[in-house]
Amino acid sequence: MKFIPDCLRQKMHKTFGPKDPDEKITPPTATSVTRTSFIILAVSAVAAPVIATVANVLSPGISYVQQELLPPQLNSKVPGYARALIQLAQREGSLNLLCTSKEAVKPLVETYSRMFSMPVTVGEATEEEIQEFIQQTYTSGKSLESETSDTKSGTDWGFEKPDVIFLASEALMQNFETSAYCQPFEVSSTDQYVRPEFFDANGHWYAYAADPLVLLVNQERLNEKKILRPHEWTDLLTDGLRGRYVIPDPALTYTGKKFESLFLGQYGLDKGAQIIQSLFENVDAFSESTHQAIRDTGFGRYRACVCPLSAAYRAITKDDFDNLSVILPGTSYFSTIRSFVCQGSKHTYSAYLWQEFITKRDSAEHMGEMDSFFSPVIEGTPTPWYASRLNLTAVSESMQIAPASTDAEGNLIKLEDVHATYSKLINA
């Protein structure tokens, strides 16, 4: 109490009474209490604005220190996820993700980072560049240790060595043996998937979304000519549609190759080739691109075309081709948009956590924000806005998935080779 002035200490002693129990206590008078209370209120009235001003001045600096300089508070308790896996991932500190579109994955990356307090480095490359990376890094015959960095391999890829490759197509993954470059990981549950075709039983890859082939018709032209809407692929051969539809060229486009694979897988080589030949003989034209085929159909040059559902969604809802209408055949070829963990990944547990994340509704519900127009494969996923607008819900459940096309020995026919296979069957 030595730092309190004697006059003030005496006044406090006189007003509030002595601390010594043996000393006689003199009750404070009403005047002294009132005077002391008035002094306290006056000091508070003067000090409060000063304290508020100082707090406002210091607040930005305090926020900066908390957000930029101090380590963030890690969240390891997320319902539906193993706490141990989250903690192991957080110890690794980050995730390197490689995909074909940074902008498309932005909503997912932000959600993942926010949920698990995990920064994500996103690299972008074309499928051709990803294929070359996989070939040189994992399947060129060199040891994995010699290829763990771009400096050692002598190739500047323009991206960090990925822990996860996302938005990969089945066409990309068919070119290599999955065990050569995929690190298998079995997620906690696959019961949420609509169908078993949407994930690998050994955990090499999991689909985030699907994209089936569909028929797209110019409904205005059909109404003008009083032509019945088709329901199946072979309805293209009926009067009014025969010779008035367009197919993306299977020699130039993957849409055309998938169209061939659909029939070879569903009906076998011989019968499938006959159906394809009938459809090709009665086609109006083969288009050099799927986009051009859709535009030409929308402008009335053709009455129908073959395209992926995502392209149909985009044409109707974004490009404003309101005269187009989607037909869902009973059986179709389903493309799968996949995610897999790379062998020898630097942040393995972060990659495992990503796989858990993309196989749950936490990520699937953001599909409508991605500008991809894909179809969900997880049960209970909210219908994306573009599907709701066209009243196309549960697409992944409404159509059968055509079996993969195989040769006479039962070996998978890669999409890259399917047109050559068909041509060989026809010319035999």
C-alpha positions as CSV (number, residue, x, y, z in Angstrom):
1,M,0.0,0.0,0.0
2,K,3.1,2.3,0.0
3,F,2.3,3.4,-3.5
4,I,-1.0,4.9,-2.5
5,P,-0.7,8.5,-1.3
6,D,-1.1,8.9,2.4
7,C,-4.0,11.3,2.0
8,L,-6.0,8.9,-0.1
9,R,-5.1,6.0,2.1
10,Q,-6.3,7.9,5.1
11,K,-9.5,8.9,3.4
12,M,-10.2,5.2,2.3
13,H,-9.4,4.1,5.9
14,K,-11.8,6.6,7.3
15,T,-14.6,5.9,4.8
16,F,-14.6,2.1,4.6
17,G,-13.3,1.3,8.1
18,P,-10.1,-0.3,9.4
19,K,-9.0,-3.8,8.6
20,D,-7.9,-4.5,12.2
21,P,-10.7,-6.4,14.0
22,D,-9.5,-5.1,17.4
23,E,-9.8,-1.5,16.2
24,K,-13.0,0.3,16.9
25,I,-15.0,0.6,13.7
26,T,-16.5,3.9,13.0
27,P,-19.4,3.7,10.5
28,P,-19.0,6.0,7.5
29,T,-21.2,9.0,7.3
30,A,-23.7,9.5,4.5
31,T,-21.8,12.6,3.3
32,S,-18.5,10.7,3.0
33,V,-20.1,7.8,1.1
34,T,-21.8,10.2,-1.3
35,R,-18.6,12.2,-1.9
36,T,-16.6,9.0,-2.6
37,S,-19.2,7.6,-5.0
38,F,-19.3,10.9,-6.8
39,I,-15.5,10.8,-7.3
40,I,-15.6,7.2,-8.6
41,L,-18.4,8.0,-11.1
42,A,-16.6,11.1,-12.3
43,V,-13.4,9.2,-12.9
44,S,-15.3,6.5,-14.7
45,A,-17.1,9.0,-16.9
46,V,-13.7,10.5,-18.0
47,A,-11.9,7.2,-18.3
48,A,-14.5,5.2,-20.3
49,P,-14.2,7.2,-23.6
50,V,-10.4,7.1,-23.3
51,I,-10.4,3.3,-22.8
52,A,-12.8,2.9,-25.8
53,T,-10.6,5.1,-28.0
54,V,-7.5,3.2,-27.1
55,A,-9.3,-0.1,-27.7
56,N,-10.4,1.0,-31.2
57,V,-6.9,2.1,-32.1
58,L,-5.3,-1.2,-30.9
59,S,-8.0,-3.5,-32.3
60,P,-6.7,-3.9,-35.8
61,G,-3.2,-4.6,-34.5
62,I,-4.5,-7.2,-32.1
63,S,-6.6,-8.9,-34.9
64,Y,-3.5,-8.9,-37.2
65,V,-1.4,-10.6,-34.5
66,Q,-4.1,-13.1,-33.8
67,Q,-4.7,-14.0,-37.4
68,E,-1.3,-13.6,-39.0
69,L,1.3,-14.1,-36.3
70,L,-0.2,-16.4,-33.8
71,P,-0.8,-20.1,-34.8
72,P,-4.5,-20.8,-35.5
73,Q,-6.5,-22.9,-33.2
74,L,-6.7,-26.3,-34.7
75,N,-10.1,-28.1,-34.8
76,S,-9.8,-31.8,-34.4
77,K,-13.4,-32.5,-33.4
78,V,-15.4,-32.8,-36.6
79,P,-18.5,-35.0,-36.5
80,G,-18.3,-38.0,-38.9
81,Y,-14.5,-37.9,-39.1
82,A,-11.9,-39.8,-37.0
83,R,-10.2,-37.4,-34.6
84,A,-6.9,-39.3,-34.8
85,L,-6.8,-38.9,-38.6
86,I,-7.5,-35.2,-38.3
87,Q,-4.7,-34.7,-35.8
88,L,-2.2,-36.7,-37.9
89,A,-3.2,-34.6,-40.9
90,Q,-2.8,-31.4,-39.0
91,R,0.7,-32.4,-37.9
92,E,1.6,-32.7,-41.5
93,G,0.5,-29.1,-41.9
94,S,-0.8,-28.9,-45.5
95,L,-2.1,-30.7,-48.6
96,N,-0.9,-30.5,-52.2
97,L,-3.8,-30.9,-54.6
98,L,-3.6,-31.2,-58.4
99,C,-6.6,-30.8,-60.6
100,T,-7.7,-29.7,-64.0
101,S,-9.4,-26.5,-62.8
102,K,-8.5,-24.4,-59.8
103,E,-11.6,-22.4,-60.1
104,A,-13.9,-25.4,-60.1
105,V,-12.4,-26.9,-56.8
106,K,-12.3,-23.5,-55.0
107,P,-15.6,-24.1,-53.0
108,L,-14.4,-27.6,-51.9
109,V,-10.9,-26.4,-50.9
110,E,-12.3,-23.6,-48.9
111,T,-14.6,-25.9,-47.0
112,Y,-11.9,-28.5,-46.4
113,S,-9.5,-25.8,-45.1
114,R,-12.2,-24.3,-42.8
115,M,-13.4,-27.6,-41.4
116,F,-9.9,-29.0,-40.6
117,S,-7.8,-25.9,-40.2
118,M,-5.7,-27.2,-43.1
119,P,-4.1,-25.0,-45.8
120,V,-4.3,-26.5,-49.3
121,T,-1.9,-25.7,-52.2
122,V,-3.8,-26.2,-55.5
123,G,-2.0,-26.9,-58.8
124,E,-3.6,-26.9,-62.2
125,A,-2.7,-29.0,-65.3
126,T,-4.4,-30.5,-68.3
127,E,-5.2,-34.2,-68.3
128,E,-2.4,-34.6,-70.9
129,E,0.1,-33.0,-68.5
130,I,-1.2,-35.1,-65.6
131,Q,-0.8,-38.2,-67.7
132,E,2.8,-37.3,-68.6
133,F,3.6,-36.6,-65.0
134,I,2.2,-40.0,-63.9
135,Q,4.1,-41.7,-66.7
136,Q,7.5,-40.1,-65.9
137,T,7.1,-40.2,-62.1
138,Y,5.7,-43.6,-61.5
139,T,5.8,-45.8,-64.6
140,S,9.0,-44.9,-66.4
141,G,11.0,-47.6,-64.7
142,K,12.8,-45.3,-62.3
143,S,12.6,-45.8,-58.5
144,L,10.1,-43.7,-56.7
145,E,12.8,-42.2,-54.5
146,S,14.6,-40.7,-57.5
147,E,11.4,-39.0,-58.6
148,T,10.2,-37.4,-55.3
149,S,11.0,-33.9,-56.5
150,D,10.9,-31.9,-59.7
151,T,14.5,-30.9,-59.2
152,K,15.7,-34.5,-59.2
153,S,13.6,-35.5,-62.2
154,G,14.9,-32.5,-64.2
155,T,11.3,-31.5,-65.2
156,D,9.6,-28.3,-64.2
157,W,6.0,-29.3,-64.1
158,G,4.7,-25.9,-63.0
159,F,3.1,-27.4,-59.8
160,E,4.1,-29.0,-56.5
161,K,4.4,-32.8,-56.4
162,P,0.7,-33.7,-55.6
163,D,-0.6,-35.7,-52.6
164,V,-4.0,-36.0,-54.3
165,I,-5.1,-35.8,-58.0
166,F,-8.7,-34.6,-58.2
167,L,-11.2,-34.4,-61.1
168,A,-9.4,-37.2,-62.9
169,S,-11.4,-39.1,-65.5
170,E,-11.6,-42.8,-66.1
171,A,-9.9,-42.2,-69.5
172,L,-6.8,-40.9,-67.7
173,M,-6.7,-43.8,-65.2
174,Q,-7.2,-46.5,-67.8
175,N,-3.8,-45.7,-69.2
176,F,-1.9,-47.0,-66.2
177,E,-2.1,-49.8,-63.7
178,T,-3.6,-48.2,-60.6
179,S,-1.3,-50.0,-58.2
180,A,1.6,-48.3,-59.8
181,Y,0.7,-44.7,-58.9
182,C,-2.3,-44.9,-56.5
183,Q,-1.9,-45.2,-52.8
184,P,-4.9,-47.3,-51.7
185,F,-7.0,-46.1,-48.8
186,E,-10.4,-47.4,-47.7
187,V,-12.6,-44.6,-46.4
188,S,-14.7,-45.2,-43.2
189,S,-17.8,-46.0,-45.2
190,T,-18.9,-46.4,-48.8
191,D,-22.6,-47.0,-47.9
192,Q,-23.5,-43.5,-48.9
193,Y,-22.6,-44.2,-52.5
194,V,-25.6,-44.6,-54.8
195,R,-23.9,-47.5,-56.7
196,P,-20.7,-49.6,-56.3
197,E,-19.5,-48.5,-59.8
198,F,-18.7,-45.1,-58.3
199,F,-15.7,-46.3,-56.3
200,D,-12.9,-48.8,-56.4
201,A,-13.3,-51.8,-54.1
202,N,-9.6,-51.7,-53.2
203,G,-9.7,-48.0,-52.3
204,H,-7.5,-46.8,-55.2
205,W,-10.0,-44.1,-56.2
206,Y,-13.4,-42.7,-55.3
207,A,-15.8,-40.8,-57.5
208,Y,-16.8,-37.3,-56.5
209,A,-19.4,-37.0,-59.3
210,A,-20.8,-38.7,-62.4
211,D,-21.6,-37.5,-65.9
212,P,-23.7,-39.8,-68.1
213,L,-24.3,-39.6,-71.8
214,V,-27.8,-38.3,-72.8
215,L,-29.8,-37.3,-75.8
216,L,-30.5,-33.7,-76.3
217,V,-33.3,-32.7,-78.6
218,N,-34.6,-29.5,-80.1
219,Q,-38.1,-29.6,-78.7
220,E,-39.3,-26.7,-80.9
221,R,-38.4,-28.6,-84.1
222,L,-40.0,-31.8,-82.8
223,N,-43.2,-29.9,-82.0
224,E,-43.3,-28.2,-85.3
225,K,-42.9,-31.5,-87.2
226,K,-45.1,-33.4,-84.7
227,I,-42.3,-35.8,-84.0
228,L,-42.5,-38.0,-80.9
229,R,-39.8,-37.5,-78.3
230,P,-37.3,-40.3,-78.3
231,H,-36.8,-42.5,-75.2
232,E,-33.9,-44.7,-76.1
233,W,-30.8,-44.4,-78.3
234,T,-32.2,-46.5,-81.1
235,D,-35.2,-44.1,-81.3
236,L,-32.8,-41.9,-83.4
237,L,-33.6,-44.4,-86.2
238,T,-37.3,-43.6,-86.2
239,D,-39.0,-41.4,-88.8
240,G,-38.4,-37.7,-88.2
241,L,-35.1,-38.2,-86.4
242,R,-33.3,-40.6,-88.8
243,G,-30.7,-38.6,-90.7
244,R,-31.4,-35.5,-88.6
245,Y,-29.1,-36.0,-85.6
246,V,-25.5,-35.3,-84.9
247,I,-22.9,-37.4,-83.0
248,P,-19.5,-36.0,-81.9
249,D,-16.8,-37.7,-84.0
250,P,-15.5,-40.8,-82.2
251,A,-12.2,-40.4,-84.0
252,L,-11.8,-36.9,-82.4
253,T,-13.8,-36.7,-79.2
254,Y,-14.2,-38.7,-76.1
255,T,-18.0,-38.3,-76.2
256,G,-18.0,-40.2,-79.5
257,K,-15.7,-42.9,-78.0
258,K,-18.0,-43.3,-75.0
259,F,-21.0,-43.6,-77.3
260,E,-19.3,-46.6,-79.0
261,S,-18.2,-48.1,-75.7
262,L,-21.8,-47.9,-74.4
263,F,-23.0,-50.4,-77.1
264,L,-20.0,-52.6,-77.1
265,G,-20.3,-53.0,-73.3
266,Q,-24.1,-53.4,-73.2
267,Y,-24.5,-55.8,-76.2
268,G,-21.1,-57.3,-76.7
269,L,-18.7,-56.9,-79.6
270,D,-20.8,-58.3,-82.5
271,K,-24.3,-57.0,-81.8
272,G,-22.9,-53.7,-80.3
273,A,-20.9,-53.1,-83.5
274,Q,-24.1,-53.7,-85.6
275,I,-26.1,-51.1,-83.6
276,I,-23.3,-48.6,-83.8
277,Q,-23.0,-49.1,-87.5
278,S,-26.8,-48.5,-88.0
279,L,-26.6,-45.3,-86.0
280,F,-23.6,-44.1,-87.8
281,E,-25.0,-44.9,-91.3
282,N,-28.1,-42.8,-90.5
283,V,-26.4,-39.8,-88.9
284,D,-26.6,-36.4,-90.5
285,A,-23.0,-35.4,-89.5
286,F,-20.1,-36.2,-87.1
287,S,-19.1,-33.1,-85.2
288,E,-15.6,-32.1,-84.4
289,S,-16.6,-31.1,-80.9
290,T,-19.4,-31.8,-78.5
291,H,-19.9,-28.1,-77.9
292,Q,-20.4,-27.4,-81.6
293,A,-22.8,-30.3,-81.9
294,I,-25.0,-28.8,-79.1
295,R,-24.9,-25.3,-80.6
296,D,-25.9,-26.6,-84.0
297,T,-28.8,-28.5,-82.4
298,G,-29.9,-25.5,-80.4
299,F,-29.9,-23.3,-83.6
300,G,-32.0,-25.9,-85.4
301,R,-29.5,-27.4,-87.8
302,Y,-30.1,-30.8,-86.2
303,R,-33.0,-32.2,-84.3
304,A,-31.0,-34.2,-81.8
305,C,-27.5,-34.8,-80.6
306,V,-25.5,-37.0,-78.2
307,C,-23.7,-35.3,-75.4
308,P,-22.7,-35.6,-71.7
309,L,-25.4,-34.5,-69.2
310,S,-23.1,-31.7,-67.8
311,A,-22.9,-30.2,-71.3
312,A,-26.6,-30.3,-71.7
313,Y,-27.1,-28.6,-68.3
314,R,-24.7,-25.9,-69.3
315,A,-26.3,-25.3,-72.7
316,I,-29.8,-24.9,-71.3
317,T,-29.2,-23.1,-68.0
318,K,-26.1,-21.0,-68.8
319,D,-26.1,-20.6,-72.5
320,D,-29.9,-20.0,-72.6
321,F,-30.8,-22.7,-75.2
322,D,-34.3,-23.0,-73.7
323,N,-35.6,-24.8,-76.8
324,L,-33.4,-27.9,-75.9
325,S,-34.7,-30.8,-73.9
326,V,-32.8,-33.6,-72.1
327,I,-33.7,-37.3,-72.7
328,L,-32.4,-39.9,-70.2
329,P,-32.2,-43.3,-71.9
330,G,-32.6,-46.4,-69.8
331,T,-28.9,-47.4,-70.1
332,S,-26.0,-45.1,-70.5
333,Y,-22.3,-44.7,-70.3
334,F,-21.4,-43.0,-67.0
335,S,-18.2,-41.0,-66.8
336,T,-16.8,-40.8,-63.2
337,I,-14.9,-37.8,-61.9
338,R,-12.4,-39.3,-59.5
339,S,-10.0,-38.5,-56.7
340,F,-7.0,-40.6,-55.7
341,V,-3.9,-40.5,-53.4
342,C,-0.5,-40.5,-55.1
343,Q,2.1,-43.1,-54.2
344,G,4.8,-41.6,-52.0
345,S,2.8,-38.5,-51.1
346,K,4.5,-36.1,-48.7
347,H,1.3,-35.4,-46.8
348,T,-0.3,-38.9,-46.7
349,Y,-2.7,-38.4,-43.8
350,S,-3.9,-35.0,-45.2
351,A,-4.6,-36.9,-48.5
352,Y,-6.5,-39.6,-46.6
353,L,-8.5,-36.9,-44.9
354,W,-9.3,-35.4,-48.3
355,Q,-10.6,-38.8,-49.5
356,E,-12.9,-39.0,-46.5
357,F,-14.1,-35.5,-47.2
358,I,-15.0,-35.9,-50.9
359,T,-16.9,-39.1,-50.1
360,K,-19.3,-37.4,-47.8
361,R,-22.2,-34.9,-48.2
362,D,-20.0,-32.2,-46.7
363,S,-18.3,-31.9,-50.1
364,A,-21.1,-33.2,-52.4
365,E,-23.5,-30.4,-51.3
366,H,-21.1,-27.8,-52.9
367,M,-21.4,-29.4,-56.3
368,G,-23.7,-26.7,-57.5
369,E,-21.1,-24.0,-56.7
370,M,-18.4,-25.5,-58.9
371,D,-19.6,-24.5,-62.4
372,S,-19.0,-28.0,-63.4
373,F,-22.7,-29.2,-63.9
374,F,-21.8,-32.7,-62.6
375,S,-24.3,-35.1,-61.1
376,P,-24.0,-36.3,-57.4
377,V,-23.1,-39.9,-56.6
378,I,-23.7,-39.6,-52.8
379,E,-27.2,-40.4,-51.5
380,G,-29.1,-37.5,-49.9
381,T,-27.0,-34.8,-51.6
382,P,-29.1,-31.7,-52.2
383,T,-30.1,-31.4,-55.8
384,P,-27.9,-28.9,-57.6
385,W,-29.7,-25.8,-58.9
386,Y,-29.3,-26.7,-62.6
387,A,-30.9,-30.2,-62.1
388,S,-33.7,-28.6,-60.1
389,R,-34.4,-26.2,-62.9
390,L,-34.8,-29.0,-65.4
391,N,-36.6,-31.3,-62.9
392,L,-33.9,-33.9,-63.3
393,T,-33.3,-35.4,-59.8
394,A,-31.6,-38.6,-58.8
395,V,-30.0,-39.0,-62.3
396,S,-27.4,-41.4,-61.0
397,E,-30.2,-43.7,-59.9
398,S,-32.6,-43.4,-62.8
399,M,-30.4,-44.9,-65.5
400,Q,-28.6,-48.2,-65.7
401,I,-24.9,-48.1,-66.1
402,A,-23.6,-49.9,-69.2
403,P,-20.9,-52.5,-68.5
404,A,-17.4,-51.7,-69.5
405,S,-16.5,-52.8,-73.0
406,T,-14.2,-55.8,-73.2
407,D,-12.5,-57.7,-76.0
408,A,-12.9,-61.4,-76.8
409,E,-10.5,-62.3,-74.0
410,G,-12.3,-60.3,-71.5
411,N,-9.8,-57.5,-71.3
412,L,-10.9,-53.9,-70.8
413,I,-11.0,-51.9,-74.0
414,K,-9.6,-48.5,-73.2
415,L,-11.5,-45.4,-74.4
416,E,-8.5,-44.5,-76.5
417,D,-8.7,-47.8,-78.3
418,V,-12.5,-48.3,-78.6
419,H,-12.9,-46.6,-82.0
420,A,-10.1,-48.7,-83.5
421,T,-11.7,-51.8,-82.0
422,Y,-15.1,-50.9,-83.6
423,S,-13.5,-50.1,-87.0
424,K,-11.7,-53.4,-86.9
425,L,-14.9,-55.3,-86.2
426,I,-16.7,-53.6,-89.1
427,N,-13.9,-54.1,-91.6
428,A,-13.4,-57.8,-90.6
